[in-house]
Amino acid sequence: MADFQPKGLPVFTPPAPAAAPQPTLPNAKYLIAVASGKGGVGKSTVAVNFAIALAQTGARVGLLDADIYGPNVPMMTGTEGKQLTGAPSGKIAPIEKYGLKIVSIGFVNQGDTAVIWRGPLVGRMIQQFLTDVEWGELDYLIIDMPPGTGDAQLTLSQAVALSGAVIVSTPQDVALSDAKKGINMFRKVNVPVLGLIENMSYFACPHCGERTEIFSHGGAQAAAQKLDVPFLGEVPLDMRIRIGGDQGEPIVAQKGDSPIKAAFHQIAAQLIAQVNAPEAEKEKSILGKVFKFS
């Protein structure tokens, strides 16, 4: 199979097989995968909004869209139509917006053209985005994963030492069943599970304020307790989140305060606490133990 070489980008040379994961990317303190067991649970929406929430704390944040088959990050961040260019160093220059450094296959393969690749080529593209991008000094590199437990997840866990994974699920049983599979997959490859997020947790009517639990409620929190992983928080089902994503203006980046923005900031705070937990507690997480905080 010929090497993948996007037009105008640095020549891609497949890395030599590594005997073990490297400690981390040289300039990223924490690498955090945002994953889901199934599609349609709002994983990319959560990844984009809480990456911006992290950046709003003053952290230096990169966002890698590793969902090669369904790259939604460009639309959600209002960067559609942007094209990757070469940096003076010879690496790929990321797109910058909302305080994030962003890379996506959507900046290379634009429009409605489908990416029809076998797993190995997907893995090689992700490796190129990890190693050939001029990320600079980062506190967090947030990686929006494709749904499921396939090649992309294995590529990441083998190419670098992930600081941990965050699992996104909706409350209903069918989504939680797949979320549990995702948690078990990361444990098998020794990636700490930093927590579980319940998206579309409930709907609050904007007219009367009545709360409706469309997809049930509390399932993710119960699953987190059962699986001994932290519960990072819940995000409501709200039209403003959808509109923000469609228009490229994520809810967290909009002016004013709201309970939704507060929910994402709380998730960011929980995540910061998780990755800064003592090393002994991180080791326990690999075995499925609960993080303990003072």
Backbone as CSV, one residue per row, in Angstrom:
resi,resn,N_x,N_y,N_z,CA_x,CA_y,CA_z,C_x,C_y,C_z
1,MET,0.846,-1.201,0.000,0.000,0.000,0.000,0.875,1.243,0.000
2,ALA,0.557,2.198,-0.859,1.355,3.421,-0.924,1.183,4.239,0.337
3,ASP,2.243,4.972,0.672,2.164,5.835,1.842,1.167,6.952,1.607
4,PHE,0.472,7.349,2.651,-0.477,8.454,2.555,0.285,9.772,2.618
5,GLN,0.043,10.662,1.652,0.735,11.943,1.637,-0.232,13.026,1.197
6,PRO,-0.911,13.732,2.153,-1.827,14.807,1.785,-1.105,15.873,0.980
7,LYS,-1.778,16.426,0.000,-1.192,17.428,-0.870,-0.763,18.650,-0.077
8,GLY,0.466,19.081,-0.285,0.940,20.296,0.353,1.442,20.119,1.770
9,LEU,1.366,18.911,2.303,1.819,18.675,3.663,3.177,17.970,3.646
10,PRO,3.870,17.956,4.782,5.168,17.269,4.824,5.038,15.802,4.437
11,VAL,6.103,15.271,3.852,6.087,13.873,3.423,5.857,12.978,4.628
12,PHE,4.935,12.062,4.477,4.633,11.123,5.561,5.505,9.899,5.441
13,THR,6.256,9.610,6.473,7.084,8.412,6.538,6.583,7.552,7.687
14,PRO,6.089,6.361,7.430,5.574,5.531,8.520,6.624,5.315,9.594
15,PRO,6.259,5.518,10.864,7.236,5.319,11.933,7.592,3.849,12.081
16,ALA,8.808,3.605,12.545,9.222,2.225,12.791,8.420,1.654,13.940
17,PRO,8.075,0.377,13.903,7.320,-0.225,15.003,8.050,-0.038,16.328
18,ALA,7.290,0.346,17.347,7.878,0.567,18.676,7.665,-0.660,19.546
19,ALA,8.675,-0.988,20.325,8.552,-2.130,21.218,7.594,-1.840,22.359
20,ALA,7.462,-0.560,22.737,6.578,-0.161,23.831,6.183,1.284,23.604
21,PRO,5.064,1.735,24.194,4.652,3.123,24.027,5.723,4.086,24.531
22,GLN,5.873,5.202,23.820,6.757,6.254,24.286,6.117,6.921,25.504
23,PRO,6.921,7.571,26.368,6.356,8.148,27.581,5.223,9.117,27.305
24,THR,5.371,9.982,26.334,4.328,10.939,25.968,4.847,11.757,24.803
25,LEU,4.008,12.597,24.213,4.508,13.530,23.223,5.456,14.502,23.911
26,PRO,6.526,14.915,23.251,7.533,15.747,23.921,6.975,17.021,24.549
27,ASN,5.987,17.658,23.911,5.534,18.964,24.366,4.105,18.964,24.907
28,ALA,3.551,17.816,25.202,2.202,17.737,25.770,2.273,17.059,27.129
29,LYS,1.812,17.760,28.153,1.889,17.214,29.502,0.901,16.071,29.691
30,TYR,-0.334,16.259,29.191,-1.359,15.227,29.346,-2.013,14.961,27.992
31,LEU,-2.145,13.682,27.657,-2.867,13.251,26.466,-4.142,12.545,26.924
32,ILE,-5.285,13.085,26.544,-6.551,12.562,27.050,-7.458,12.212,25.875
33,ALA,-7.850,10.948,25.788,-8.754,10.485,24.745,-10.200,10.644,25.212
34,VAL,-11.047,11.199,24.345,-12.479,11.283,24.610,-13.138,10.257,23.699
35,ALA,-13.759,9.260,24.291,-14.237,8.102,23.532,-15.679,7.777,23.885
36,SER,-16.273,6.920,23.060,-17.622,6.416,23.327,-17.725,5.026,22.758
37,GLY,-18.598,4.228,23.343,-18.782,2.881,22.841,-19.563,2.847,21.548
38,LYS,-20.410,3.845,21.326,-21.239,3.907,20.123,-21.332,5.337,19.634
39,GLY,-21.747,5.495,18.385,-21.924,6.823,17.826,-23.243,7.450,18.256
40,GLY,-23.347,8.751,18.070,-24.604,9.445,18.328,-24.835,9.865,19.753
41,VAL,-23.826,9.746,20.621,-24.014,10.112,22.029,-23.480,11.512,22.332
42,GLY,-22.982,12.219,21.304,-22.498,13.577,21.525,-21.061,13.659,21.980
43,LYS,-20.265,12.671,21.613,-18.871,12.625,22.046,-18.088,13.835,21.547
44,SER,-18.205,14.164,20.262,-17.460,15.294,19.712,-17.930,16.609,20.315
45,THR,-19.230,16.740,20.546,-19.758,17.946,21.181,-19.156,18.131,22.559
46,VAL,-19.086,17.056,23.314,-18.495,17.114,24.650,-17.006,17.425,24.553
47,ALA,-16.302,16.772,23.640,-14.858,16.985,23.504,-14.540,18.441,23.183
48,VAL,-15.268,19.015,22.241,-15.013,20.404,21.835,-15.290,21.365,22.986
49,ASN,-16.435,21.200,23.638,-16.821,22.153,24.683,-15.934,22.056,25.913
50,PHE,-15.563,20.846,26.312,-14.751,20.818,27.518,-13.280,21.108,27.212
51,ALA,-12.851,20.950,25.946,-11.518,21.417,25.556,-11.452,22.942,25.653
52,ILE,-12.505,23.617,25.205,-12.551,25.077,25.319,-12.617,25.490,26.785
53,ALA,-13.384,24.736,27.587,-13.460,25.030,29.022,-12.087,24.921,29.667
54,LEU,-11.297,23.926,29.264,-9.934,23.806,29.772,-9.091,25.012,29.354
55,ALA,-9.225,25.428,28.088,-8.458,26.568,27.599,-8.834,27.846,28.350
56,GLN,-10.098,27.953,28.759,-10.549,29.143,29.482,-9.976,29.225,30.890
57,THR,-9.384,28.150,31.373,-8.701,28.193,32.663,-7.288,28.748,32.523
58,GLY,-6.871,29.008,31.286,-5.517,29.470,31.034,-4.588,28.378,30.565
59,ALA,-5.081,27.148,30.466,-4.256,26.037,30.008,-4.009,26.129,28.505
60,ARG,-2.898,25.568,28.070,-2.576,25.475,26.652,-3.123,24.139,26.146
61,VAL,-4.070,24.202,25.205,-4.848,23.018,24.842,-4.806,22.787,23.333
62,GLY,-4.546,21.537,22.963,-4.664,21.117,21.581,-5.862,20.181,21.440
63,LEU,-6.476,20.168,20.274,-7.619,19.297,19.997,-7.347,18.531,18.713
64,LEU,-7.149,17.233,18.851,-6.886,16.355,17.711,-8.154,15.588,17.378
65,ASP,-8.684,15.811,16.195,-9.873,15.109,15.718,-9.426,13.801,15.087
66,ALA,-9.464,12.735,15.876,-9.026,11.428,15.390,-10.177,10.608,14.816
67,ASP,-11.352,11.209,14.703,-12.497,10.523,14.098,-12.369,10.666,12.584
68,ILE,-11.546,9.828,11.984,-11.179,9.977,10.582,-12.381,9.824,9.654
69,TYR,-13.286,8.925,9.981,-14.430,8.686,9.105,-15.539,9.723,9.272
70,GLY,-15.607,10.349,10.415,-16.650,11.347,10.669,-16.100,12.559,11.384
71,PRO,-15.239,13.345,10.734,-14.599,14.483,11.403,-15.560,15.673,11.544
72,ASN,-16.115,15.850,12.720,-17.085,16.921,12.958,-16.486,18.158,13.620
73,VAL,-15.247,18.057,14.088,-14.642,19.167,14.820,-14.556,20.448,13.987
74,PRO,-14.202,20.395,12.692,-14.161,21.645,11.926,-15.503,22.378,11.915
75,MET,-16.609,21.671,11.711,-17.910,22.330,11.737,-18.215,22.897,13.113
76,MET,-17.940,22.121,14.152,-18.303,22.537,15.503,-17.480,23.710,16.013
77,THR,-16.281,23.892,15.446,-15.429,24.995,15.877,-15.424,26.156,14.885
78,GLY,-16.256,26.077,13.842,-16.306,27.165,12.870,-15.045,27.291,12.041
79,THR,-14.360,26.174,11.811,-13.119,26.201,11.039,-13.256,25.440,9.720
80,GLU,-14.483,25.154,9.306,-14.697,24.481,8.026,-14.107,25.319,6.897
81,GLY,-13.505,24.660,5.942,-12.914,25.363,4.818,-11.466,25.742,5.043
82,LYS,-10.999,25.662,6.273,-9.591,25.931,6.547,-8.745,24.784,6.010
83,GLN,-7.523,25.100,5.641,-6.622,24.082,5.115,-5.327,24.083,5.917
84,LEU,-4.811,22.896,6.171,-3.543,22.780,6.873,-2.398,23.229,5.975
85,THR,-1.451,23.914,6.583,-0.280,24.372,5.852,0.972,23.940,6.614
86,GLY,2.100,24.129,5.997,3.359,23.774,6.640,3.842,24.887,7.553
87,ALA,4.377,24.508,8.704,4.992,25.461,9.622,6.447,25.680,9.216
88,PRO,7.088,26.764,9.686,8.497,26.992,9.355,9.402,25.821,9.719
89,SER,8.996,25.055,10.728,9.799,23.907,11.154,9.745,22.748,10.171
90,GLY,8.813,22.833,9.215,8.619,21.721,8.290,7.494,20.797,8.703
91,LYS,6.953,21.018,9.912,5.819,20.219,10.364,4.508,20.857,9.910
92,ILE,3.402,20.258,10.306,2.074,20.764,9.960,1.672,21.820,10.979
93,ALA,1.175,22.951,10.503,0.715,24.015,11.394,-0.762,23.793,11.721
94,PRO,-1.121,23.668,12.998,-2.534,23.484,13.352,-3.340,24.762,13.132
95,ILE,-4.650,24.605,13.026,-5.569,25.737,12.953,-5.850,26.204,14.383
96,GLU,-5.896,27.493,14.611,-6.115,28.009,15.958,-7.433,28.778,16.048
97,LYS,-8.224,28.423,17.064,-9.486,29.129,17.336,-9.958,28.773,18.740
98,TYR,-10.619,29.725,19.386,-11.150,29.539,20.740,-10.074,29.134,21.745
99,GLY,-8.842,29.549,21.477,-7.763,29.191,22.381,-7.242,27.786,22.199
100,LEU,-7.681,27.108,21.143,-7.277,25.734,20.869,-6.368,25.676,19.643
101,LYS,-5.482,24.701,19.613,-4.754,24.326,18.416,-5.422,23.060,17.884
102,ILE,-5.968,23.137,16.666,-6.864,22.101,16.156,-6.279,21.450,14.905
103,VAL,-6.366,20.123,14.849,-5.997,19.373,13.647,-7.090,18.340,13.377
104,SER,-7.473,18.216,12.113,-8.521,17.267,11.719,-8.293,16.836,10.288
105,ILE,-8.675,15.607,9.975,-8.651,15.153,8.583,-9.623,15.983,7.753
106,GLY,-10.590,16.643,8.424,-11.531,17.510,7.727,-10.872,18.718,7.093
107,PHE,-9.656,19.078,7.529,-8.924,20.171,6.904,-8.178,19.707,5.662
108,VAL,-8.075,18.393,5.490,-7.383,17.815,4.338,-8.388,17.302,3.316
109,ASN,-9.337,16.511,3.786,-10.352,15.900,2.933,-11.660,16.665,3.130
110,GLN,-11.857,17.736,2.375,-12.955,18.660,2.647,-14.203,18.305,1.856
111,GLY,-15.308,18.964,2.228,-16.576,18.739,1.562,-17.238,17.458,2.024
112,ASP,-18.019,16.859,1.140,-18.764,15.649,1.480,-18.070,14.377,1.000
113,THR,-16.805,14.478,0.650,-16.067,13.309,0.193,-15.832,12.355,1.359
114,ALA,-16.186,11.103,1.157,-16.020,10.112,2.214,-14.574,9.633,2.275
115,VAL,-14.103,9.368,3.490,-12.792,8.749,3.690,-13.009,7.244,3.705
116,ILE,-12.490,6.555,2.690,-12.701,5.116,2.560,-11.349,4.436,2.692
117,TRP,-10.959,4.224,3.932,-9.649,3.651,4.225,-9.801,2.415,5.085
118,ARG,-8.858,1.508,4.934,-8.752,0.381,5.856,-8.049,0.836,7.131
119,GLY,-8.188,0.017,8.169,-7.679,0.361,9.484,-6.230,0.799,9.545
120,PRO,-5.291,0.093,8.884,-3.884,0.492,8.988,-3.623,1.918,8.511
121,LEU,-4.310,2.362,7.451,-4.111,3.712,6.955,-4.669,4.741,7.929
122,VAL,-5.777,4.404,8.583,-6.324,5.282,9.618,-5.312,5.452,10.740
123,GLY,-4.726,4.344,11.168,-3.724,4.401,12.223,-2.531,5.253,11.836
124,ARG,-2.093,5.157,10.599,-0.941,5.922,10.143,-1.266,7.415,10.077
125,MET,-2.509,7.739,9.717,-2.901,9.150,9.689,-2.895,9.734,11.096
126,ILE,-3.406,8.969,12.065,-3.410,9.431,13.453,-1.989,9.606,13.960
127,GLN,-1.101,8.676,13.613,0.295,8.803,14.025,0.939,10.046,13.426
128,GLN,0.582,10.368,12.171,1.133,11.566,11.556,0.654,12.814,12.287
129,PHE,-0.610,12.843,12.670,-1.129,13.996,13.395,-0.504,14.111,14.785
130,LEU,-0.130,13.001,15.361,0.515,13.046,16.664,1.948,13.561,16.572
131,THR,2.675,13.107,15.575,4.114,13.351,15.548,4.548,14.453,14.597
132,ASP,3.758,14.759,13.563,4.194,15.696,12.524,3.496,17.044,12.581
133,VAL,2.818,17.334,13.680,2.147,18.623,13.842,2.950,19.495,14.799
134,GLU,3.052,20.761,14.480,3.756,21.711,15.338,2.820,22.139,16.474
135,TRP,2.659,21.248,17.461,1.739,21.522,18.570,2.291,22.577,19.523
136,GLY,3.601,22.702,19.603,4.179,23.602,20.588,4.051,23.024,21.990
137,GLU,4.189,23.874,22.980,4.055,23.449,24.364,2.571,23.382,24.734
138,LEU,2.116,22.222,25.172,0.714,22.033,25.548,0.608,21.506,26.973
139,ASP,-0.450,21.930,27.638,-0.799,21.303,28.908,-1.671,20.078,28.665
140,TYR,-2.611,20.206,27.724,-3.532,19.104,27.420,-3.650,18.938,25.907
141,LEU,-3.566,17.705,25.452,-3.951,17.371,24.088,-5.187,16.493,24.193
142,ILE,-6.328,17.043,23.798,-7.599,16.323,23.829,-7.781,15.624,22.484
143,ILE,-8.028,14.336,22.516,-8.136,13.544,21.291,-9.560,13.026,21.152
144,ASP,-10.283,13.566,20.169,-11.649,13.131,19.902,-11.596,11.842,19.098
145,MET,-11.922,10.734,19.747,-11.791,9.421,19.135,-13.018,9.064,18.298
146,PRO,-12.862,8.164,17.328,-14.046,7.603,16.680,-14.763,6.683,17.667
147,PRO,-16.047,6.432,17.464,-16.757,5.520,18.374,-16.253,4.092,18.222
148,GLY,-16.451,3.307,19.270,-16.112,1.893,19.196,-14.779,1.566,19.837
149,THR,-14.297,0.364,19.521,-13.071,-0.157,20.148,-12.165,-0.774,19.087
150,GLY,-11.830,0.027,18.076,-11.111,-0.540,16.946,-9.689,-0.046,16.779
151,ASP,-9.280,0.106,15.518,-7.886,0.399,15.175,-7.398,1.721,15.749
152,ALA,-8.238,2.746,15.703,-7.791,4.063,16.174,-7.430,4.015,17.653
153,GLN,-8.244,3.338,18.437,-7.965,3.236,19.874,-6.678,2.458,20.123
154,LEU,-6.497,1.361,19.394,-5.287,0.561,19.567,-4.046,1.317,19.116
155,THR,-4.170,2.081,18.009,-3.044,2.865,17.526,-2.575,3.852,18.585
156,LEU,-3.516,4.555,19.189,-3.151,5.554,20.191,-2.511,4.915,21.416
157,SER,-3.113,3.830,21.889,-2.597,3.202,23.102,-1.217,2.604,22.886
158,GLN,-0.877,2.251,21.629,0.422,1.669,21.329,1.463,2.709,20.928
159,ALA,0.992,3.841,20.351,1.926,4.851,19.859,2.419,5.769,20.962
160,VAL,1.554,6.098,21.910,1.925,7.011,22.997,1.319,6.496,24.299
161,ALA,1.845,7.019,25.391,1.290,6.667,26.698,0.202,7.677,27.035
162,LEU,-1.057,7.298,26.814,-2.168,8.190,27.125,-2.240,8.431,28.627
163,SER,-2.522,9.678,29.004,-2.730,9.986,30.419,-4.022,9.361,30.921
164,GLY,-4.972,9.181,30.018,-6.234,8.563,30.403,-7.287,8.750,29.333
165,ALA,-8.442,8.130,29.567,-9.563,8.204,28.641,-10.810,8.653,29.391
166,VAL,-11.609,9.473,28.715,-12.905,9.897,29.229,-13.968,9.269,28.338
167,ILE,-14.947,8.623,28.932,-16.003,7.941,28.177,-17.281,8.763,28.242
168,VAL,-17.895,8.981,27.071,-19.155,9.718,26.978,-20.271,8.747,26.654
169,SER,-21.390,8.872,27.375,-22.545,8.007,27.130,-23.825,8.792,27.382
170,THR,-24.900,8.345,26.796,-26.224,8.829,27.181,-26.772,7.873,28.238
171,PRO,-27.875,8.226,28.907,-28.309,7.434,30.070,-28.917,6.072,29.766
172,GLN,-29.381,5.849,28.519,-30.137,4.618,28.289,-29.244,3.388,28.232
173,ASP,-29.832,2.261,28.485,-29.078,1.015,28.640,-28.270,0.642,27.409
174,VAL,-28.818,0.882,26.204,-28.121,0.451,24.991,-26.811,1.219,24.830
175,ALA,-26.784,2.496,25.201,-25.557,3.280,25.118,-24.595,2.889,26.232
176,LEU,-25.125,2.662,27.425,-24.272,2.308,28.557,-23.609,0.950,28.362
177,SER,-24.320,0.036,27.693,-23.740,-1.280,27.424,-22.474,-1.143,26.592
178,ASP,-22.529,-0.274,25.568,-21.349,-0.066,24.730,-20.283,0.745,25.460
179,ALA,-20.711,1.676,26.320,-19.744,2.458,27.102,-18.924,1.545,28.010
180,LYS,-19.575,0.557,28.595,-18.865,-0.390,29.459,-17.808,-1.162,28.672
181,LYS,-18.137,-1.512,27.426,-17.151,-2.198,26.580,-15.945,-1.297,26.334
182,GLY,-16.217,0.004,26.105,-15.123,0.942,25.900,-14.232,1.051,27.126
183,ILE,-14.838,1.100,28.308,-14.064,1.162,29.552,-13.187,-0.076,29.693
184,ASN,-13.756,-1.239,29.439,-12.992,-2.478,29.570,-11.867,-2.567,28.544
185,MET,-12.109,-2.022,27.347,-11.055,-2.032,26.332,-9.862,-1.206,26.783
186,PHE,-10.107,0.009,27.299,-8.996,0.846,27.738,-8.246,0.202,28.904
187,ARG,-8.969,-0.464,29.778,-8.295,-1.143,30.889,-7.382,-2.257,30.391
188,LYS,-7.819,-2.952,29.360,-7.008,-4.061,28.847,-5.700,-3.578,28.251
189,VAL,-5.685,-2.341,27.748,-4.440,-1.805,27.174,-3.757,-0.849,28.148
190,ASN,-4.139,-0.950,29.435,-3.485,-0.211,30.523,-3.578,1.306,30.381
191,VAL,-4.718,1.783,29.892,-4.981,3.223,29.845,-5.947,3.566,30.976
192,PRO,-5.565,4.459,31.893,-6.472,4.815,32.994,-7.775,5.404,32.471
193,VAL,-8.877,5.015,33.057,-10.180,5.597,32.726,-10.431,6.728,33.716
194,LEU,-10.376,7.946,33.215,-10.486,9.124,34.078,-11.919,9.406,34.507
195,GLY,-12.885,8.852,33.790,-14.258,9.050,34.226,-15.270,8.882,33.115
196,LEU,-16.526,8.970,33.522,-17.674,8.782,32.642,-18.528,10.039,32.678
197,ILE,-18.956,10.510,31.506,-19.820,11.689,31.385,-21.167,11.257,30.842
198,GLU,-22.240,11.744,31.472,-23.591,11.467,30.977,-24.066,12.657,30.151
199,ASN,-24.120,12.475,28.833,-24.615,13.508,27.925,-26.104,13.285,27.651
200,MET,-26.808,14.368,27.273,-28.265,14.312,27.046,-28.962,13.767,28.280
201,SER,-28.517,14.212,29.423,-28.957,13.652,30.695,-30.436,13.899,30.956
202,TYR,-30.916,15.067,30.580,-32.329,15.406,30.759,-32.650,16.611,29.878
203,PHE,-33.936,16.883,29.696,-34.372,18.038,28.916,-35.214,18.946,29.802
204,ALA,-34.822,20.212,29.870,-35.593,21.201,30.620,-36.321,22.091,29.626
205,CYS,-37.644,22.085,29.667,-38.447,22.870,28.736,-38.107,24.355,28.882
206,PRO,-37.760,25.033,27.777,-37.406,26.449,27.881,-38.592,27.354,28.182
207,HIS,-39.818,26.823,28.043,-41.025,27.629,28.258,-41.578,27.487,29.671
208,CYS,-41.696,26.233,30.118,-42.298,26.020,31.439,-41.286,25.579,32.492
209,GLY,-40.084,25.191,32.028,-39.065,24.761,32.975,-39.205,23.329,33.433
210,GLU,-40.240,22.636,32.968,-40.437,21.242,33.393,-39.309,20.364,32.865
211,ARG,-38.833,19.481,33.706,-37.726,18.598,33.361,-38.263,17.255,32.880
212,THR,-37.780,16.810,31.716,-38.180,15.534,31.138,-36.941,14.694,30.892
213,GLU,-36.941,13.487,31.387,-35.794,12.595,31.228,-36.038,11.690,30.026
214,ILE,-35.736,12.222,28.850,-36.072,11.565,27.586,-35.374,10.220,27.454
215,PHE,-34.113,10.169,27.807,-33.329,8.939,27.672,-33.107,8.266,29.020
216,SER,-34.042,8.446,29.945,-33.849,8.018,31.320,-32.848,8.978,31.960
217,HIS,-32.387,8.671,33.149,-31.462,9.578,33.828,-30.703,8.811,34.906
218,GLY,-29.456,9.199,35.082,-28.658,8.615,36.153,-27.994,7.301,35.817
219,GLY,-28.212,6.817,34.592,-27.627,5.530,34.230,-26.116,5.554,34.218
220,ALA,-25.534,6.664,33.739,-24.074,6.751,33.676,-23.466,6.814,35.071
221,GLN,-24.115,7.534,35.963,-23.591,7.622,37.331,-23.647,6.261,38.009
222,ALA,-24.748,5.539,37.794,-24.858,4.201,38.372,-23.818,3.258,37.781
223,ALA,-23.590,3.379,36.456,-22.594,2.532,35.805,-21.192,2.858,36.308
224,ALA,-20.937,4.151,36.534,-19.624,4.560,37.049,-19.359,3.943,38.418
225,GLN,-20.385,3.943,39.268,-20.223,3.335,40.591,-19.976,1.837,40.479
226,LYS,-20.714,1.189,39.586,-20.586,-0.255,39.434,-19.214,-0.643,38.888
227,LEU,-18.696,0.185,37.969,-17.424,-0.124,37.320,-16.234,0.503,38.036
228,ASP,-16.499,1.193,39.136,-15.429,1.815,39.913,-14.622,2.827,39.105
229,VAL,-15.321,3.710,38.403,-14.671,4.829,37.719,-15.344,6.119,38.176
230,PRO,-14.648,7.231,38.154,-15.250,8.498,38.577,-16.376,8.929,37.651
231,PHE,-17.381,9.566,38.211,-18.443,10.178,37.414,-18.120,11.663,37.298
232,LEU,-17.880,12.140,36.070,-17.391,13.506,35.870,-18.501,14.541,35.785
233,GLY,-19.733,14.103,35.518,-20.819,15.078,35.467,-21.820,14.758,34.376
234,GLU,-22.885,15.555,34.357,-23.954,15.358,33.376,-24.179,16.646,32.590
235,VAL,-24.518,16.472,31.312,-24.795,17.588,30.411,-26.221,17.430,29.909
236,PRO,-27.064,18.460,30.034,-28.458,18.324,29.614,-28.602,18.307,28.095
237,LEU,-29.752,17.847,27.645,-30.134,17.926,26.236,-30.728,19.309,26.023
238,ASP,-30.043,20.145,25.273,-30.467,21.538,25.140,-30.245,22.002,23.704
239,MET,-31.238,22.703,23.150,-31.174,23.148,21.760,-29.995,24.088,21.523
240,ARG,-29.590,24.843,22.557,-28.480,25.778,22.384,-27.168,25.057,22.114
241,ILE,-27.006,23.863,22.643,-25.799,23.083,22.370,-25.776,22.674,20.905
242,ARG,-26.928,22.216,20.414,-27.024,21.792,19.012,-26.793,22.977,18.070
243,ILE,-27.430,24.107,18.348,-27.277,25.283,17.488,-25.826,25.753,17.481
244,GLY,-25.213,25.778,18.659,-23.817,26.197,18.743,-22.894,25.316,17.927
245,GLY,-23.136,23.998,17.988,-22.323,23.075,17.212,-22.526,23.233,15.716
246,ASP,-23.767,23.420,15.299,-24.060,23.573,13.873,-23.496,24.876,13.316
247,GLN,-23.487,25.911,14.122,-23.043,27.233,13.665,-21.567,27.497,13.931
248,GLY,-20.883,26.539,14.529,-19.461,26.713,14.777,-19.142,27.638,15.928
249,GLU,-20.097,27.790,16.845,-19.887,28.617,18.031,-20.301,27.810,19.254
250,PRO,-19.398,26.964,19.761,-19.748,26.084,20.879,-20.304,26.862,22.066
251,ILE,-21.213,26.243,22.796,-21.915,26.908,23.884,-20.942,27.480,24.914
252,VAL,-19.844,26.782,25.176,-18.891,27.252,26.184,-18.172,28.514,25.722
253,ALA,-18.063,28.719,24.405,-17.371,29.893,23.871,-18.282,31.110,23.767
254,GLN,-19.586,30.926,23.983,-20.524,32.035,23.854,-20.490,32.916,25.102
255,LYS,-20.925,34.171,24.930,-20.928,35.121,26.034,-22.043,34.787,27.020
256,GLY,-21.849,35.230,28.252,-22.868,35.013,29.269,-22.697,33.705,30.001
257,ASP,-23.406,33.595,31.097,-23.368,32.393,31.923,-24.627,31.567,31.704
258,SER,-24.516,30.268,31.921,-25.663,29.377,31.804,-25.345,28.098,32.556
259,PRO,-26.367,27.350,32.972,-26.110,26.056,33.624,-25.338,25.085,32.743
260,ILE,-25.510,25.209,31.417,-24.800,24.298,30.511,-23.306,24.593,30.534
261,LYS,-22.957,25.875,30.453,-21.547,26.245,30.524,-20.953,25.813,31.860
262,ALA,-21.734,25.993,32.917,-21.267,25.584,34.244,-21.003,24.084,34.293
263,ALA,-21.851,23.300,33.593,-21.668,21.847,33.580,-20.341,21.474,32.913
264,PHE,-20.021,22.119,31.799,-18.761,21.813,31.125,-17.556,22.283,31.939
265,HIS,-17.688,23.412,32.605,-16.583,23.881,33.443,-16.380,22.943,34.640
266,GLN,-17.463,22.381,35.147,-17.342,21.424,36.243,-16.651,20.154,35.767
267,ILE,-16.979,19.709,34.553,-16.319,18.538,33.979,-14.826,18.810,33.816
268,ALA,-14.484,20.014,33.334,-13.081,20.371,33.172,-12.363,20.363,34.519
269,ALA,-13.026,20.893,35.551,-12.419,20.916,36.888,-12.200,19.500,37.411
270,GLN,-13.175,18.632,37.188,-13.046,17.235,37.616,-11.891,16.554,36.888
271,LEU,-11.777,16.846,35.598,-10.706,16.229,34.811,-9.336,16.695,35.306
272,ILE,-9.213,17.986,35.579,-7.951,18.505,36.095,-7.590,17.802,37.401
273,ALA,-8.587,17.593,38.250,-8.340,16.891,39.515,-7.887,15.459,39.266
274,GLN,-8.467,14.813,38.277,-8.117,13.415,37.992,-6.675,13.273,37.531
275,VAL,-6.277,14.114,36.552,-4.933,13.942,35.999,-3.852,14.419,36.959
276,ASN,-4.234,15.214,37.943,-3.278,15.658,38.942,-3.325,14.816,40.210
277,ALA,-4.071,13.718,40.180,-4.124,12.814,41.326,-2.750,12.187,41.531
278,PRO,-2.437,11.766,42.766,-1.142,11.122,43.024,-0.945,9.901,42.143
279,GLU,0.299,9.626,41.814,0.618,8.506,40.929,0.066,7.185,41.452
280,ALA,0.071,6.989,42.749,-0.448,5.742,43.310,-1.921,5.582,42.984
281,GLU,-2.667,6.702,43.003,-4.087,6.619,42.688,-4.295,6.348,41.205
282,LYS,-3.413,6.911,40.338,-3.525,6.644,38.911,-3.318,5.161,38.627
283,GLU,-2.375,4.557,39.330,-2.137,3.128,39.130,-3.363,2.323,39.536
284,LYS,-4.042,2.750,40.578,-5.258,2.053,40.982,-6.323,2.134,39.898
285,SER,-6.381,3.272,39.173,-7.412,3.433,38.157,-7.267,2.405,37.055
286,ILE,-6.025,1.999,36.760,-5.814,0.992,35.728,-6.487,-0.316,36.121
287,LEU,-6.530,-0.570,37.395,-7.162,-1.786,37.886,-8.646,-1.576,38.164
288,GLY,-9.148,-0.396,37.809,-10.572,-0.142,37.981,-10.929,0.353,39.357
289,LYS,-9.997,0.927,40.103,-10.289,1.440,41.435,-10.717,2.898,41.344
290,VAL,-11.366,3.369,42.359,-11.851,4.740,42.376,-10.734,5.684,42.797
291,PHE,-10.638,6.846,42.090,-9.720,7.871,42.543,-10.229,8.430,43.867
292,LYS,-9.312,8.804,44.749,-9.704,9.400,46.024,-9.144,10.806,46.099
293,PHE,-9.993,11.729,46.509,-9.575,13.118,46.608,-9.797,13.604,48.035
294,SER,-8.927,14.525,48.447,-9.084,15.124,49.778,-10.139,16.205,49.714
